[in-house]
Amino acid sequence: MILPAVPENLSIWIAGIALIAETKEPETVNYRKREFFMSLNIVLVEPEIPQNTGNIARTCAVTGAVLHLVKPLGFSLEDRYLKRAGLDYWHFLDIRQHESLDDFFRDYPTGDFYFCTTKGERSYTEVSYTENSFLFFGKETAGLPESLLAANYDKAIRIPMIPGARSLNLSNSVAIVLYEAMRQLDFTGLKREGALTGKGSINS
């Protein structure tokens, strides 16, 4: 550990030492390399609410999904609400930013694309996902652009709801569809079993 030089103001030097002491060593596993994860992709088009994106970031982190953010965003990536929602999972996350939808499709001109919308005719459970599927979700106030849906309507999917309900929360919607895709792929790369932390069995 390299300590900062002692300045004339000793309190500043002490604060620097405390900051170093609190800093965790980097993870030995580089999760962003994704050698052992499938490559499912979540694409958020112009998301507006930082808490939603933070929740989605955590979901992507624990499942190994790549998170794509298409600008403009309704917040900064330094937003404290975004960071708080994601908790301490950011080092697991592969997050990629795109200046616009045109920019995104220049990077990914073809793919197994699905567009999640209340305007879709098929349920999200009626399609067959692949390890390279891209799941698109629109902004909280307006959803995906109508022109994008019209051009890809055969790939539009929806989550069933009662008549008259407008929509689910964005982060809930992402979790529902993502885990259906992962279920179809047999949860490749994920830990499937847990264990009690106590010494006794649950029935003892």
Secondary structure as GFF3:
##gff-version 3
##sequence-region A 1 204
A	DSSP	alpha_helix	10	22	.	.	.	ID=ss1
A	DSSP	three_ten_helix	31	33	.	.	.	ID=ss2
A	DSSP	beta_strand	41	45	.	.	.	ID=ss3
A	DSSP	alpha_helix	50	63	.	.	.	ID=ss4
A	DSSP	beta_strand	66	70	.	.	.	ID=ss5
A	DSSP	alpha_helix	80	86	.	.	.	ID=ss6
A	DSSP	three_ten_helix	90	92	.	.	.	ID=ss7
A	DSSP	beta_strand	94	98	.	.	.	ID=ss8
A	DSSP	alpha_helix	101	107	.	.	.	ID=ss9
A	DSSP	beta_strand	112	116	.	.	.	ID=ss10
A	DSSP	beta_strand	122	123	.	.	.	ID=ss11
A	DSSP	three_ten_helix	124	126	.	.	.	ID=ss12
A	DSSP	beta_strand	133	137	.	.	.	ID=ss13
A	DSSP	alpha_helix	146	151	.	.	.	ID=ss14
A	DSSP	three_ten_helix	153	155	.	.	.	ID=ss15
A	DSSP	beta_strand	156	158	.	.	.	ID=ss16
A	DSSP	alpha_helix	170	184	.	.	.	ID=ss17
###
